[in-house]
């Protein structure tokens, strides 16, 4: 059904102040950090620092892919994609997880294993150059400061998102599991893994400095590589689920149900299906029983339902399809199962 310009204005999405800032901030930070890590890896020959260099290079590639996915999602189509290219964001996030993260993790792990074999095979190779490793440790500390700033930016954007859609403040981990924003989920994962990876690298380098044994540096590099591969699996699971299509969260579903059932002319909500096409775009299909089996009356009721849903959740863009129908017993099962 059509809607007036006034309705569109009232229900237009209020763009958050920091939307997309987390990805850009992460890219800017990772470029600088990657350059420092590569220089330190070349100067010191540290396995842990080499793994961290690969980690930061992968992160830079990740942000570029996410930005490309964001831009592609707004492109208009010729009709071959009737619901738009919103899912390009989810595809970009999946590519980041399965290709860049995993490849980076596998390379880091293999290089660390090679160094461990070299050190174990040659007793002389155990001796660590403490000065060079101290430089690598200093780079880890500086990099952690930059990564911490990036994670802080992600936290700000996550909190802004929760406030914007009226969601009660929840923990960072729960938000990551519930968010429908592929790019924000990816950046949160990247920044978190970066800090944990730097901690592993720092501990490995630190123990190598204390003991004078180069083997610990290789162990630190191995832990960073394994961490990247674990992160790849977690992010692939998250972005893959979004790519396949996730329904709205329970709070949003409750608000939609309340908006539909409280609309004048609606006697019963028979069936409802929702799917996120992007963070802010939702496909909504509802089947309702109206007060009268009259075509003109149903048309007016459908228009009221659309306006009620958009007014109740103005931060989302809805593609709404409403079908008037007559109650059957299987409709109760559909509603109970969230379909």
Secondary structure, DSSP 8 states (H G I E B T S, - for coil): ----HHHHHHH-----TTTTHHHHHHHHHHHHHHHHHHHHHHHH--HHHHHHHHHHHHHHHHHHHHHHHHHHTT---SSSSTT-STTHHHHHHHHIIIIIIHHHHHHHHHHHHHHHHHHHH-GGGGB--HHHHHHHHHHHHHHHHHHHHHHHHHHHHHHHHHHHTT-----HHHHHHH---HHHHHHHHHHHHHHHHHHHHHHHHHHHHHH-BTHHHHHHHHHHHHHHHHHHHHHHHHHHHHHH-----HHHHHHHHHHHHTSTTEEEEEEEEEEESSSSEEEEEEEEEES---HHHHHHHHHHHHHHHHHHTTTSEEEEEEEE----HHHHHHHHTT-
